[in-house]
Amino acid sequence: MKLNIRHVLFDFVVGGILVAGALLVASLLGPTAGGILAGAPIRTAAVIFLEYLHRGLNSAAELTRGVVLAMVSNVFFAISLYLTLPRYGITIGFLVAAVVFIAAVLLLTSLVP
């Protein structure tokens, strides 16, 4: 597969706009609203659509399978982060949440064909 620099740059611009938009909403409406936008399917839809544009429908469908596995794992990540941040701080909180996320992904990928 050949790397297309224009596609990569376009993807970075789209992703940057989505992240900046979530932070803007957080600054205007509060962190919870920004978090809802950050977790909303708009990012997923953008990634799947970009995959479709670059590589076609079959690749986008396969990417969607991975998104489902990651979204379930993200729930465990968010819960872990929510529980560990106030007690252990940002570094330990993210470390624990990342380990929980990876464990969930590994477990789910071993269960789902």
TADADA-V758890 format. One record per residue. N is the residue number from 1. RES is the residue in three letters. OMEGA is omega in radians with two decimals (none if undefined). Layout:
n;res;omega
N;RES;OMEGA
N;RES;OMEGA
//
This chain:
n;res;omega
1;MET;-3.12
2;LYS;3.12
3;LEU;3.13
4;ASN;-3.07
5;ILE;3.12
6;ARG;3.10
7;HIS;-3.13
8;VAL;3.13
9;LEU;3.10
10;PHE;3.13
11;ASP;3.10
12;PHE;3.12
13;VAL;3.13
14;VAL;3.13
15;GLY;3.11
16;GLY;3.11
17;ILE;3.14
18;LEU;3.12
19;VAL;3.13
20;ALA;3.11
21;GLY;3.12
22;ALA;3.12
23;LEU;3.08
24;LEU;3.11
25;VAL;3.11
26;ALA;-3.13
27;SER;-3.12
28;LEU;-3.00
29;LEU;3.13
30;GLY;-3.06
31;PRO;-3.14
32;THR;3.12
33;ALA;3.08
34;GLY;3.10
35;GLY;3.09
36;ILE;3.12
37;LEU;3.13
38;ALA;3.14
39;GLY;-3.10
40;ALA;-3.12
41;PRO;-3.13
42;ILE;3.10
43;ARG;3.13
44;THR;3.13
45;ALA;3.13
46;ALA;-3.13
47;VAL;-3.14
48;ILE;3.12
49;PHE;3.11
50;LEU;3.08
51;GLU;3.10
52;TYR;3.14
53;LEU;-3.05
54;HIS;-2.96
55;ARG;3.05
56;GLY;-3.02
57;LEU;-3.12
58;ASN;3.11
59;SER;3.10
60;ALA;3.11
61;ALA;3.11
62;GLU;3.08
63;LEU;3.13
64;THR;3.07
65;ARG;3.10
66;GLY;3.12
67;VAL;3.12
68;VAL;3.12
69;LEU;-3.14
70;ALA;-3.12
71;MET;3.08
72;VAL;3.12
73;SER;3.10
74;ASN;3.09
75;VAL;3.11
76;PHE;3.07
77;PHE;-3.08
78;ALA;3.12
79;ILE;3.12
80;SER;3.14
81;LEU;3.13
82;TYR;-3.11
83;LEU;-3.04
84;THR;-3.09
85;LEU;-3.08
86;PRO;-3.05
87;ARG;-2.99
88;TYR;3.11
89;GLY;-2.99
90;ILE;-3.07
91;THR;3.14
92;ILE;3.13
93;GLY;3.13
94;PHE;3.11
95;LEU;3.12
96;VAL;-3.12
97;ALA;3.11
98;ALA;3.11
99;VAL;3.11
100;VAL;3.11
101;PHE;-3.12
102;ILE;3.12
103;ALA;3.13
104;ALA;3.12
105;VAL;3.14
106;LEU;3.12
107;LEU;-3.11
108;LEU;-3.14
109;THR;3.09
110;SER;-3.13
111;LEU;-3.07
112;VAL;-3.11
113;PRO;none
//
